[in-house]
Amino acid sequence: MSAYIIKSKKDKVNNHIKGCMICGEKLVYSKQSEMRQCHICHKEYQTNSTCSNGHYVCDSCHSLEAYDLLSYLKNSVEKDSVKLLQQVLNHPSVHMHGPEHHFIVPCVLLTSFKNCGGNLDLEESLKEAITRGRKVPGGSCGNWGACGAAIGAGIFVSIVTGSTPLNKEAWSMPNLATSRCLERIASIGGPRCCKRTSFISIETAVDFADKYLGGRMEISKIQCNHSGINKECLKLDCPYFRCG
């Protein structure tokens, strides 16, 4: 694992752009999953993705640096959820696509909600959001039919409302929030883009909070600056594509 951690920032950015964390090559997805050993932690997991050179990195190792990055959110004073999201997404340790987005979305929403006057213990809420979000595997959008960014919005609503599987009053709220995110995500179509689905989930969750959670959150216009490193970018078919 040490060999990975001591890589230069330039190496991290290059792999961030190309795909595989180990060699930078394109990721390949198969219809059938199989047991593979993670190239970093050497633990075995069931997976349907490797790179074209056969490297496999588990979700935990894939998210390691982004997980550490989010520790700064508890000290942020940024109220605008989009500006806060872009700050996190632009960090070189956050990959173009990856399961770190599944906890980035709820953590950004919780921070913005708190900074806009929401009533919650931010540090404990962030810890809980990370714990829950890390359980959503990469590729859940195509394999489960439920994008992890949308689930992240549901995690945000669940934490704010105090929902549990047995909570009669609040139980429907995170499900409703997630479903609205999924509907918007599906309406645009594929292939997957973790940035696009994160933007959609943030926008939808902010609107949801305004209507149902009593929290007036700030949000600015979204213009994506990641299209240059996304080989599957929808370009003009994406509502956040920035020309020029």
Secondary structure, DSSP 8 states (H G I E B T S, - for coil): -HHHHT--HHHHHHHHHHS-TTT---EEEEEEEEEEE-TTT--EEEEEEEETT-----HHHHTHHHHHHGGGGGG----BHHHHHHHHHTSTTS-SSSTTHHHHHHHHHHHHHHHTT--S-HHHHHHHHHHHHTTS-TTHHHHTS--HHHHHHHHHHHHHHT--TT-TTTTHHHHHHHHHHHHHHHHH--S--HHHHHHHHHHHHHHHIIIIIS---B------S-GGG-TT--GGGSTT----
